[in-house]
Amino acid sequence: MKEAVKPSKEKPINTTLMRVKYIFLFLAMSSPIPVFAKSYIGPFLEKPHKNEYLVAYEGNIPSDAYVIFENLFNGKRKKAKLFTVVSHRNGLKTRRLKKASLRNYASDTLYSYRLVHRRKKGREYFFQTDNRSESQFSFLAMSDAQHGYKVTTRNILDTVIPHAIENEGDYPIRFGIFAGDLVQHGSKYKLWKKQYFDPMQPLLSKIPVMPALGNHEEDDKLYFSYFDLPTNGSPKSPEHWYYFDYSNIRMIALDTNKGYRTKEQLHWLENVLQEAKANDRIDFVLAFFHHPHQSELWLKGGIEYSGKIEKALVNFTRRSSKPSLYFCGHTHGYSRGHNLKSNHTMLIIGSIGGAIDDWGDEEQKDYLYYVKTLDEFGWVRAYVDTGPNARIVFERHSFGDDKKQKYMGVVDRWVMKKKNKLPGRPRIVKKKVTTKKVYLKLSRFQDTDGDEHLTTHYQLSTNPKFIAAKNYYKQMTNIYWDKDKVKKFHPRFLKFKKSRFKYFRVRFRDSALGYSRWSKVLKF
């Protein structure tokens, strides 16, 4: 896209803080692991509540061990006792999951933390606390690690850490989301360390990552023991669905697995959306769950229940004029689609490591409203601006495909805006009408805030009020099976059969999903 949709650079980078921060990060990577905790999972950060961070460890950790948090701005330290979450035998191993809490922390401040037992000190880790009043921040979106732990490990180390964590710029990364399938079998204890916590650990130790349940978690108690999630979902299904607000965004996690595709969850969602509609602090609503409604790479991967979620989000956006989006996984590839009638986006973000659904592997279909589908590994970073000109810029980072894993850079970028300046009204500058066909030339696409042309939408009707009109949509881009299927399409030239229709009108849609006014009506 044009330069206009890239993140703004209004706030200068604190280069001294960033330099100190990455020196600490380098030292952390090279610090030794103490003998008393050499077999543990973690540490990994969690943020179940607005005023609390949790750090979790699992392993042979003595009962009198503790965690030291240090504010690196003023040097103040806090000693936090470890509380036991799980302590029992799992198979032939003794499982001890312990967590420590940091409350009353300083906002937007670099902290270190480490496990301590008597005179032994564990590896030191670092994280930046949140700042909910900031004007700019970012977050990460990922899904589907599963059995691809080798790819996940490389993806995190080779792309996420250097191109996100170590390249925050003016948009500090405050959290991540994970749209399900963290492991291949959630009921198998040993896979949690091997397939999720170890490959993701360089990231999990630095930012809290909020998960949604995938089908491969198998609704197992291990998932619910590891993660402390917000408890604002339905009481009968705690932590299966929940929401949290960060600055001007409402994030909603949902459960699209069998057994939980219920009216209860949809009713809860409607209430959460209604509250977001009335909340002036919320500019955008973003949901994340595992199964897409429809998927170009894998038709059988889509489910109707997700279509009901999509309908609820579309209706919310129509009622509130607040943009909405959902992230999902399940399909191991990337797809971006936009509802044709609402400022709502569908984003399939798989896979961080699970084997790719390649072109030709499954039954596939080219949907009109999807503009780009890629059979690649990758992840998404979202840059958020707040205030009167609030917006989110989304970037898809690619890590290649099954044949070759290599950082391929940003392969997709688009913007969501709170307030969008609409494109100029199109005009019909030339026409030719025969007994069978109509040929039209339209005026050039114009957009005052630099958005690109996304769609040409025209209607044909038998009456001048366009009641029961026939709708046609021409997308500017349609990346499918590694090719742009509309590469030769020129949005200013239309050709169609005259048929029984007598009236025509057209409008343009920009890349921020805003439609222009309709053109003047043409009567054949």
FIZANU-192004 format. One line per 3 residues: their letters; for each residue x, y, z of C-alpha. Coordinates in Angstrom, 3 decimals, padded with zeros to 6 digits. Last residue first. Layout:
<tilos>
A> X Y Z ~ ...;
</tilos>
This chain:
<tilos>
FKL> -030.340 002.941 -020.717 ~ -030.950 005.107 -017.680 ~ -027.811 006.114 -015.781;
VKS> -028.265 007.098 -012.153 ~ -025.818 009.660 -010.824 ~ -022.954 008.038 -009.003;
WRS> -023.457 006.580 -005.558 ~ -021.621 008.271 -002.717 ~ -018.258 006.778 -001.872;
YGL> -017.825 003.631 000.176 ~ -015.336 003.315 003.047 ~ -013.589 000.005 003.691;
ASD> -010.154 001.438 004.641 ~ -008.908 000.194 001.244 ~ -011.371 002.465 -000.554;
RFR> -014.756 001.546 -001.989 ~ -016.078 003.119 -005.187 ~ -019.710 003.599 -006.234;
VRF> -021.851 002.745 -009.284 ~ -025.340 003.270 -010.683 ~ -027.329 001.637 -013.481;
YKF> -030.965 001.600 -014.618 ~ -032.834 -000.203 -017.431 ~ -032.239 -003.895 -016.717;
RSK> -033.887 -006.609 -018.840 ~ -030.629 -007.852 -020.375 ~ -028.024 -005.115 -020.899;
KFK> -025.127 -007.536 -020.658 ~ -022.047 -006.163 -018.947 ~ -018.853 -004.235 -019.585;
LFR> -017.181 -001.912 -017.124 ~ -014.041 000.188 -017.516 ~ -012.767 002.362 -014.670;
PHF> -011.850 -000.550 -012.416 ~ -009.251 -001.910 -014.861 ~ -008.895 -005.676 -014.577;
KKV> -005.663 -007.088 -015.924 ~ -004.392 -008.290 -012.536 ~ -007.783 -009.632 -011.550;
KDK> -006.701 -013.194 -010.755 ~ -003.604 -012.048 -008.894 ~ -001.603 -015.246 -008.724;
DWY> -000.186 -017.484 -005.993 ~ -003.243 -019.778 -005.952 ~ -005.469 -016.771 -005.149;
INT> -004.521 -013.111 -004.774 ~ -007.633 -011.142 -005.730 ~ -006.956 -007.427 -005.994;
MQK> -008.998 -004.478 -007.329 ~ -012.207 -006.281 -006.469 ~ -015.185 -005.894 -008.805;
YYN> -018.542 -006.258 -007.032 ~ -021.925 -006.693 -008.740 ~ -025.339 -006.228 -007.117;
KAA> -028.720 -006.843 -008.780 ~ -031.366 -004.430 -007.532 ~ -034.367 -005.601 -005.501;
IFK> -035.538 -001.968 -005.244 ~ -033.108 000.219 -007.150 ~ -035.273 003.346 -006.839;
PNT> -035.152 003.897 -010.625 ~ -036.712 000.492 -011.402 ~ -035.511 -002.522 -013.449;
SLQ> -032.179 -002.462 -011.668 ~ -028.464 -002.896 -012.159 ~ -026.045 -002.080 -009.345;
YHT> -022.342 -001.320 -009.242 ~ -019.606 -001.810 -006.679 ~ -015.979 -001.089 -007.580;
TLH> -013.690 -002.346 -004.830 ~ -010.327 -001.689 -003.156 ~ -009.021 001.624 -004.537;
EDG> -006.201 002.873 -002.368 ~ -006.319 005.145 000.640 ~ -004.440 008.428 000.474;
DTD> -006.489 010.654 002.772 ~ -008.173 012.612 -000.037 ~ -009.254 009.605 -002.095;
QFR> -009.786 009.798 -005.858 ~ -010.544 006.942 -008.268 ~ -010.558 008.148 -011.879;
SLK> -013.843 008.710 -013.704 ~ -015.712 005.746 -015.144 ~ -015.820 004.335 -018.698;
LYV> -018.884 002.307 -019.556 ~ -019.795 -000.315 -022.167 ~ -023.326 -001.753 -022.170;
KKT> -024.341 -004.856 -024.084 ~ -027.245 -006.439 -025.991 ~ -029.088 -003.760 -027.972;
TVK> -026.066 -001.506 -027.808 ~ -025.126 001.121 -025.251 ~ -021.820 002.972 -025.297;
KKV> -020.838 005.219 -022.449 ~ -018.120 007.681 -021.488 ~ -017.409 009.842 -018.451;
IRP> -019.643 008.049 -015.971 ~ -018.825 009.744 -012.703 ~ -017.534 008.360 -009.421;
RGP> -018.093 010.153 -006.101 ~ -014.771 010.844 -004.396 ~ -013.551 008.358 -001.842;
LKN> -014.600 008.622 001.814 ~ -012.520 010.226 004.506 ~ -012.356 007.564 007.184;
KKK> -012.920 008.084 010.885 ~ -012.213 005.187 013.216 ~ -009.865 003.688 010.676;
MVW> -008.689 000.183 009.736 ~ -005.550 -000.062 007.603 ~ -003.886 -002.593 005.297;
RDV> -000.565 -004.341 004.858 ~ 000.308 -007.679 003.281 ~ 003.535 -009.517 002.485;
VGM> 005.770 -007.904 005.132 ~ 009.170 -009.596 005.095 ~ 010.013 -012.970 003.561;
YKQ> 011.776 -014.480 006.572 ~ 012.829 -017.955 005.458 ~ 011.306 -021.379 005.832;
KKD> 011.589 -023.297 002.584 ~ 009.494 -026.086 001.132 ~ 006.696 -025.962 003.702;
DGF> 006.258 -022.219 003.210 ~ 008.010 -018.918 003.839 ~ 008.162 -017.073 007.137;
SHR> 005.809 -014.225 006.211 ~ 004.974 -011.089 008.196 ~ 001.421 -009.752 007.799;
EFV> 001.033 -006.121 008.776 ~ -002.094 -004.486 010.174 ~ -002.434 -000.714 010.651;
IRA> -005.005 000.220 013.273 ~ -006.632 003.648 013.398 ~ -007.664 006.429 015.745;
NPG> -007.804 009.899 014.222 ~ -009.663 011.490 017.144 ~ -007.420 009.728 019.687;
TDV> -005.648 006.369 019.513 ~ -003.158 004.873 017.085 ~ -002.681 001.101 016.996;
YAR> -000.075 -000.877 015.077 ~ -001.083 -004.517 014.540 ~ 001.483 -007.249 013.952;
VWG> 000.477 -010.451 012.210 ~ 002.134 -013.856 012.017 ~ 003.602 -016.188 009.428;
FED> 003.790 -019.513 007.662 ~ 002.653 -019.495 004.049 ~ -000.152 -020.661 001.753;
LTK> -001.261 -017.113 000.904 ~ -004.813 -015.812 000.410 ~ -005.604 -012.210 -000.560;
VYY> -008.797 -010.364 -001.504 ~ -011.445 -012.511 000.153 ~ -014.953 -011.088 -000.460;
LYD> -015.557 -012.893 -003.758 ~ -014.609 -016.334 -002.470 ~ -012.177 -018.496 -004.470;
KQE> -012.704 -022.097 -003.420 ~ -010.637 -025.011 -002.187 ~ -010.988 -028.771 -001.641;
EDG> -007.733 -029.827 -000.025 ~ -004.029 -030.171 -000.822 ~ -004.171 -028.237 -004.106;
WDD> -002.649 -025.070 -002.727 ~ -000.819 -025.891 000.481 ~ -002.400 -026.179 003.911;
IAG> 000.842 -025.481 005.772 ~ 002.246 -027.720 008.521 ~ 001.872 -026.182 011.994;
GIS> 004.494 -023.572 012.938 ~ 003.121 -020.019 013.312 ~ 000.239 -020.814 010.965;
GII> -002.364 -019.484 010.608 ~ -003.681 -015.877 010.545 ~ -007.152 -016.068 009.003;
LMT> -008.459 -012.484 008.995 ~ -012.100 -011.566 008.389 ~ -012.818 -007.832 008.261;
HNS> -015.898 -005.737 009.084 ~ -016.703 -002.227 007.906 ~ -020.009 -003.429 006.468;
KLN> -021.659 -004.272 003.144 ~ -019.062 -006.340 001.273 ~ -017.598 -007.971 004.380;
HGR> -013.852 -007.895 003.980 ~ -011.399 -010.771 003.519 ~ -007.769 -011.450 004.352;
SYG> -006.388 -014.986 004.215 ~ -003.191 -016.492 005.596 ~ -002.347 -020.184 005.831;
HTH> -002.807 -023.170 008.074 ~ -006.606 -023.169 008.282 ~ -007.499 -023.742 011.940;
GCF> -006.701 -020.078 012.717 ~ -008.914 -017.101 013.469 ~ -008.760 -013.334 013.807;
YLS> -011.991 -011.341 013.766 ~ -012.592 -007.742 012.829 ~ -014.839 -004.835 013.739;
PKS> -015.090 -001.142 012.816 ~ -017.298 001.088 014.997 ~ -020.270 002.587 013.133;
SRR> -022.385 001.467 016.132 ~ -025.392 -000.226 014.560 ~ -023.694 -001.369 011.348;
TFN> -020.584 -002.426 013.217 ~ -022.584 -004.462 015.723 ~ -024.543 -006.122 012.905;
VLA> -021.283 -007.195 011.241 ~ -019.957 -008.509 014.563 ~ -023.117 -010.554 015.237;
KEI> -023.099 -011.906 011.676 ~ -019.473 -012.990 012.043 ~ -020.304 -014.834 015.253;
KGS> -023.157 -016.585 013.461 ~ -020.786 -017.446 010.604 ~ -018.404 -018.890 013.201;
YEI> -021.218 -021.284 014.077 ~ -021.513 -022.300 010.424 ~ -018.058 -023.889 010.346;
GGK> -015.076 -023.564 008.012 ~ -012.276 -026.129 007.903 ~ -014.040 -028.215 005.250;
LWL> -013.332 -025.531 002.653 ~ -009.595 -025.511 003.242 ~ -007.491 -022.919 001.419;
ESQ> -010.358 -020.517 000.673 ~ -011.787 -020.607 004.196 ~ -015.300 -019.839 005.369;
HPH> -016.599 -019.242 008.875 ~ -013.173 -019.570 010.402 ~ -012.461 -021.928 013.325;
HFF> -010.137 -020.882 016.171 ~ -011.280 -017.717 017.907 ~ -010.302 -014.080 018.054;
ALV> -012.498 -010.983 018.216 ~ -011.534 -007.373 017.581 ~ -013.825 -004.452 018.457;
FDI> -012.558 -000.973 017.613 ~ -013.095 002.570 018.965 ~ -013.887 001.769 022.613;
RDN> -013.621 004.722 025.025 ~ -017.133 005.919 024.168 ~ -018.631 002.722 025.597;
AKA> -022.232 002.363 024.388 ~ -021.320 000.154 021.422 ~ -018.854 -001.784 023.571;
EQL> -021.660 -002.575 026.034 ~ -023.819 -003.864 023.187 ~ -020.913 -005.950 021.919;
VNE> -020.431 -007.599 025.317 ~ -024.168 -008.278 025.579 ~ -024.298 -009.771 022.078;
LWH> -021.295 -011.969 022.877 ~ -022.984 -013.349 025.995 ~ -026.049 -014.237 023.902;
LQE> -023.791 -015.912 021.347 ~ -022.075 -017.918 024.096 ~ -025.393 -019.065 025.574;
KTR> -026.756 -019.916 022.134 ~ -024.097 -022.597 021.989 ~ -021.232 -023.740 019.833;
YGK> -019.477 -024.944 022.990 ~ -019.778 -028.722 022.658 ~ -017.791 -028.780 019.454;
NTD> -015.216 -026.012 019.356 ~ -015.834 -022.374 018.444 ~ -014.697 -020.910 021.791;
LAI> -014.450 -017.111 021.853 ~ -011.876 -014.483 022.841 ~ -013.010 -010.842 022.615;
MRI> -010.543 -007.934 022.448 ~ -012.018 -004.450 022.968 ~ -009.683 -001.761 021.682;
NSY> -009.348 001.927 022.640 ~ -006.811 001.402 025.468 ~ -006.722 -002.328 026.153;
DFY> -010.043 -003.916 026.957 ~ -010.408 -007.574 027.844 ~ -012.868 -010.249 026.837;
YWH> -013.751 -013.806 027.783 ~ -014.719 -017.150 026.328 ~ -013.842 -020.668 027.440;
EPS> -012.376 -019.153 030.610 ~ -015.335 -020.229 032.765 ~ -018.076 -022.194 030.975;
KPS> -021.096 -022.207 033.324 ~ -020.215 -018.759 034.709 ~ -020.317 -017.185 031.205;
GNT> -017.300 -015.026 030.481 ~ -015.878 -012.289 032.718 ~ -013.284 -014.552 034.353;
PLD> -010.236 -013.126 032.580 ~ -007.623 -015.812 031.895 ~ -005.083 -017.552 034.099;
FYS> -003.491 -020.112 031.816 ~ -001.603 -023.307 032.649 ~ -004.338 -025.077 034.613;
FYL> -007.021 -024.374 032.001 ~ -004.973 -025.851 029.180 ~ -004.032 -028.920 031.272;
KDD> -007.724 -029.520 032.038 ~ -008.300 -030.643 028.461 ~ -010.837 -029.182 026.033;
EEH> -009.063 -031.214 023.354 ~ -006.417 -028.482 022.973 ~ -006.339 -029.723 019.367;
NGL> -009.781 -028.232 018.666 ~ -008.524 -024.748 019.419 ~ -009.168 -022.709 022.548;
APM> -008.329 -019.021 022.594 ~ -005.023 -017.768 023.969 ~ -003.759 -014.496 025.507;
VPI> -000.007 -013.959 025.139 ~ 001.626 -011.895 027.898 ~ 004.862 -010.273 026.712;
KSL> 008.557 -010.864 027.444 ~ 008.864 -014.429 028.784 ~ 006.284 -015.641 026.276;
LPQ> 008.386 -014.383 023.345 ~ 011.633 -016.265 023.979 ~ 009.470 -019.123 025.342;
MPD> 007.438 -019.812 022.178 ~ 009.384 -022.904 021.090 ~ 009.753 -024.129 024.717;
FYQ> 006.176 -023.408 025.842 ~ 004.311 -024.633 022.791 ~ 005.350 -027.903 021.158;
KKW> 007.839 -029.513 023.547 ~ 006.630 -028.125 026.865 ~ 002.935 -028.660 026.192;
LKY> 003.625 -031.935 024.374 ~ 004.762 -033.740 027.551 ~ 001.309 -033.457 029.155;
KSG> -000.712 -035.168 026.456 ~ -004.338 -034.035 026.824 ~ -003.799 -030.949 024.682;
HQV> -002.828 -033.051 021.681 ~ -001.197 -031.211 018.768 ~ -000.271 -028.120 020.755;
LDG> -001.200 -024.409 020.763 ~ -004.104 -025.146 018.465 ~ -005.949 -021.861 019.106;
AFI> -006.118 -018.245 018.027 ~ -003.124 -016.892 019.951 ~ -003.136 -013.261 021.062;
GFR> -000.156 -011.082 021.918 ~ 000.455 -008.249 024.354 ~ 001.883 -004.770 024.839;
IPY> 004.246 -004.375 021.893 ~ 005.655 -000.851 022.026 ~ 004.770 001.251 018.943;
DGE> 007.345 004.009 018.405 ~ 010.005 001.548 017.260 ~ 009.338 -001.981 018.465;
NEI> 012.192 -003.522 016.499 ~ 013.725 -005.932 019.007 ~ 010.331 -007.410 019.895;
AHP> 008.958 -007.225 016.339 ~ 011.429 -007.960 013.542 ~ 014.244 -009.499 015.584;
IVT> 012.072 -011.504 018.059 ~ 009.214 -012.394 015.720 ~ 011.315 -013.346 012.682;
DLI> 014.309 -015.612 013.288 ~ 013.746 -016.645 016.924 ~ 009.954 -016.980 016.832;
NRT> 009.804 -018.500 013.364 ~ 012.749 -020.772 014.145 ~ 011.096 -022.236 017.228;
TVK> 007.705 -022.472 015.524 ~ 009.289 -024.311 012.586 ~ 010.859 -026.885 014.915;
YGH> 007.671 -027.097 017.011 ~ 005.465 -027.984 014.061 ~ 003.314 -030.426 016.060;
QAD> 000.714 -027.799 017.012 ~ 001.781 -024.147 016.586 ~ -001.542 -023.021 015.138;
SMA> -002.130 -019.298 015.727 ~ -000.591 -015.833 015.953 ~ -001.574 -012.169 016.486;
LFS> 000.866 -009.583 017.858 ~ 000.162 -006.248 019.564 ~ 001.033 -002.594 019.038;
FQS> 001.068 000.743 020.873 ~ 000.492 004.427 020.246 ~ -001.354 007.177 022.158;
ESR> -000.492 005.935 025.628 ~ -003.096 006.066 028.402 ~ -003.161 002.313 028.917;
NDT> 000.543 002.077 029.654 ~ 001.631 -001.525 029.996 ~ 004.690 -002.896 031.741;
QFF> 007.840 -003.673 029.765 ~ 009.415 -007.080 030.219 ~ 012.777 -008.546 031.169;
YER> 014.233 -011.906 032.142 ~ 017.089 -012.921 034.458 ~ 018.150 -016.557 034.550;
GKK> 017.908 -018.141 037.971 ~ 019.669 -017.195 041.157 ~ 021.035 -019.542 043.788;
RRH> 021.883 -018.202 047.212 ~ 018.606 -019.238 048.866 ~ 016.310 -020.005 045.955;
VLR> 015.692 -017.190 043.481 ~ 013.705 -017.078 040.225 ~ 014.263 -013.933 038.176;
YSY> 012.494 -010.790 037.127 ~ 013.470 -007.581 035.364 ~ 011.172 -004.647 034.854;
LTD> 011.102 -001.938 032.186 ~ 008.481 000.721 032.884 ~ 005.378 001.840 031.013;
SAY> 003.328 002.056 034.230 ~ 004.920 001.346 037.591 ~ 003.681 -001.847 039.236;
NRL> 001.074 -002.014 041.951 ~ 000.835 -005.764 041.463 ~ 003.362 -008.404 040.451;
SAK> 002.219 -011.968 041.110 ~ 004.173 -015.213 041.293 ~ 003.167 -018.562 039.817;
KLR> 003.824 -022.219 040.429 ~ 003.158 -025.374 038.441 ~ 004.509 -028.534 040.048;
RTK> 004.020 -031.770 038.114 ~ 005.644 -034.894 039.517 ~ 006.484 -037.208 036.660;
LGN> 005.619 -040.844 035.971 ~ 002.163 -040.103 034.579 ~ 001.213 -036.722 035.927;
RHS> 001.816 -036.746 039.685 ~ 000.366 -033.774 041.506 ~ 001.015 -030.138 042.423;
VVT> -000.910 -027.563 040.416 ~ -001.361 -023.824 041.015 ~ 001.175 -023.410 043.788;
FLK> 001.896 -019.890 044.981 ~ 005.350 -018.409 044.568 ~ 006.162 -015.558 046.915;
AKK> 007.040 -012.203 045.399 ~ 009.985 -010.105 046.525 ~ 009.790 -006.598 045.098;
RKG> 012.790 -004.523 044.124 ~ 013.309 -000.819 043.583 ~ 016.121 000.049 041.160;
NFL> 014.551 003.342 040.039 ~ 014.096 002.814 036.306 ~ 014.992 -000.867 036.283;
NEF> 012.033 -001.745 038.518 ~ 013.094 -005.119 039.876 ~ 010.928 -008.199 040.381;
IVY> 012.429 -010.973 042.540 ~ 010.692 -014.344 042.416 ~ 010.579 -016.903 045.212;
ADS> 011.873 -020.349 046.192 ~ 010.805 -021.779 049.581 ~ 008.765 -024.659 048.144;
PIN> 011.631 -025.805 045.946 ~ 011.055 -025.811 042.150 ~ 011.259 -029.110 040.314;
GEY> 009.334 -027.913 037.318 ~ 006.739 -025.418 036.145 ~ 007.184 -021.671 036.207;
AVL> 004.643 -018.845 035.827 ~ 004.964 -015.065 035.951 ~ 001.756 -013.184 036.658;
YEN> 001.117 -009.517 035.942 ~ -001.621 -007.587 037.711 ~ -003.663 -004.383 037.581;
KHP> -005.720 -005.012 034.444 ~ -006.362 -008.633 035.305 ~ -005.430 -011.987 033.768;
KEL> -002.053 -010.774 032.529 ~ 000.273 -013.688 031.987 ~ 004.008 -013.969 031.480;
FPG> 005.899 -017.186 030.838 ~ 008.873 -018.594 032.678 ~ 008.744 -021.133 031.430;
IYS> 008.532 -024.877 031.669 ~ 011.067 -026.251 034.102 ~ 013.799 -028.852 033.739;
KAF> 016.839 -026.852 034.891 ~ 015.139 -025.333 037.915 ~ 017.344 -026.328 040.863;
VPI> 020.477 -026.407 038.692 ~ 020.216 -022.746 037.769 ~ 019.845 -021.710 034.108;
PSS> 022.841 -019.688 032.920 ~ 022.504 -016.187 031.450 ~ 023.138 -015.785 027.695;
MAL> 019.631 -014.855 026.544 ~ 019.202 -012.530 029.517 ~ 022.378 -010.644 028.634;
FLF> 021.028 -009.972 025.171 ~ 017.692 -008.772 026.558 ~ 019.462 -006.475 029.004;
IYK> 021.492 -004.918 026.213 ~ 018.224 -004.694 024.311 ~ 016.557 -002.617 027.034;
VRM> 019.515 -000.321 027.561 ~ 019.502 000.612 023.886 ~ 015.711 001.057 023.846;
LTT> 015.837 003.283 026.927 ~ 018.567 005.432 025.406 ~ 016.788 005.600 022.033;
NIP> 013.534 006.917 023.479 ~ 011.837 006.851 020.085 ~ 010.100 010.052 019.032;
KEK> 006.266 010.100 019.062 ~ 004.469 011.245 015.900 ~ 005.811 008.648 013.512;
SPK> 002.612 007.401 011.915 ~ 002.214 003.729 011.112 ~ 002.037 003.068 007.358;
VAE> -001.241 003.674 005.598 ~ -000.212 006.876 003.832 ~ 002.986 005.369 002.438;
KM> 000.900 003.645 -000.179 ~ 000.000 000.000 000.000;
</tilos>
